[in-house]
Amino acid sequence: MPTDELKESIKEMMVENLMLKTPKEEIGDNLPLFGPEGLGLDSIDALELVVSLEKKFGVTVPNSETAKSALATVGSIAEYVVANRK
């Protein structure tokens, strides 16, 4: 089970690297990151997120299908990091 500490770290990384206007305190663990009903990230943000995950946590996202499920929410990113950390 991913820790709250890991989720906080992911939120901080997202706010810094994606230059989000949304404060990390307002990003829920299960808030959709993409699409109008969520945070509204786009494909460029997804690419930036993948690069950031590699740099900060040492996990790679091999393809767009994996990215679609792994980058859906902060919770799914945390689970992906825990499962794939080297």
KEGU-744293 format. One record per residue (C-alpha): residue in three letters; x, y, z; residue number from 1. Coordinates in Angstrom, 1 decimal. Layout:
KEGU-744293
 rest      X      Y      Z  nr
  ala      X      Y      Z NUM
...
end
This chain:
KEGU-744293
 rest      X      Y      Z  nr
  met    0.0    0.0    0.0   1
  pro    1.5    3.3   -1.0   2
  thr    2.3    5.7    1.8   3
  asp    0.8    9.1    2.3   4
  glu    4.4   10.4    2.3   5
  leu    4.9    9.0   -1.3   6
  lys    1.6   10.6   -2.5   7
  glu    2.6   13.9   -1.0   8
  ser    6.0   13.7   -2.8   9
  ile    4.2   12.9   -6.1  10
  lys    1.9   15.9   -5.6  11
  glu    4.9   18.2   -4.8  12
  met    6.7   17.0   -7.9  13
  met    3.6   17.5  -10.1  14
  val    3.0   21.1   -8.8  15
  glu    6.7   22.0   -9.4  16
  asn    7.4   20.2  -12.6  17
  leu    4.1   20.8  -14.4  18
  met    3.8   24.4  -13.0  19
  leu    0.3   23.7  -11.8  20
  lys   -1.8   26.5  -10.5  21
  thr   -3.7   24.0   -8.3  22
  pro   -2.0   23.8   -4.8  23
  lys   -0.9   20.3   -3.8  24
  glu   -3.4   20.4   -0.9  25
  glu   -6.3   20.5   -3.4  26
  ile   -5.1   17.5   -5.4  27
  gly   -7.0   14.5   -4.2  28
  asp   -5.4   11.1   -4.3  29
  asn   -8.2    9.8   -6.6  30
  leu   -8.7   13.0   -8.6  31
  pro   -8.5   12.2  -12.4  32
  leu   -5.4   13.9  -13.7  33
  phe   -6.5   14.0  -17.3  34
  gly   -9.7   15.3  -18.8  35
  pro  -12.1   18.1  -18.0  36
  glu  -13.6   16.5  -14.9  37
  gly  -10.2   16.3  -13.2  38
  leu   -7.0   18.3  -13.2  39
  gly   -7.1   18.8  -16.9  40
  leu   -3.5   17.6  -17.8  41
  asp   -2.7   17.0  -21.4  42
  ser   -0.2   14.8  -23.4  43
  ile    2.7   17.2  -22.9  44
  asp    2.0   17.1  -19.1  45
  ala    2.0   13.3  -19.4  46
  leu    5.4   13.3  -21.0  47
  glu    6.8   15.7  -18.4  48
  leu    5.3   13.4  -15.7  49
  val    7.0   10.3  -17.1  50
  val   10.4   12.1  -17.2  51
  ser    9.9   13.4  -13.6  52
  leu    9.0    9.9  -12.4  53
  glu   12.2    8.5  -13.9  54
  lys   14.3   11.2  -12.4  55
  lys   12.7   11.3   -8.9  56
  phe   11.7    7.7   -8.3  57
  gly   13.8    5.7  -10.9  58
  val   10.7    4.1  -12.5  59
  thr   10.1    4.0  -16.2  60
  val    6.8    4.0  -18.1  61
  pro    7.4    1.8  -21.1  62
  asn    4.4    2.7  -23.3  63
  ser    1.3    4.7  -23.6  64
  glu   -1.0    1.9  -22.5  65
  thr    0.9    1.6  -19.2  66
  ala    0.9    5.3  -18.9  67
  lys   -2.8    5.5  -19.3  68
  ser   -3.4    3.3  -16.3  69
  ala   -0.4    4.3  -14.2  70
  leu   -0.9    8.1  -14.6  71
  ala   -4.7    8.2  -14.0  72
  thr   -4.5    9.5  -10.4  73
  val   -2.0   10.3   -7.7  74
  gly   -3.0    7.0   -6.1  75
  ser   -2.3    5.1   -9.3  76
  ile    1.1    6.8   -9.7  77
  ala    2.0    5.9   -6.1  78
  glu    1.0    2.2   -6.7  79
  tyr    3.0    2.1   -9.9  80
  val    6.1    3.6   -8.2  81
  val    5.9    1.1   -5.3  82
  ala    5.4   -1.8   -7.7  83
  asn    8.2   -0.8  -10.2  84
  arg   10.9    0.9   -8.1  85
  lys   14.3   -0.5   -8.7  86
end
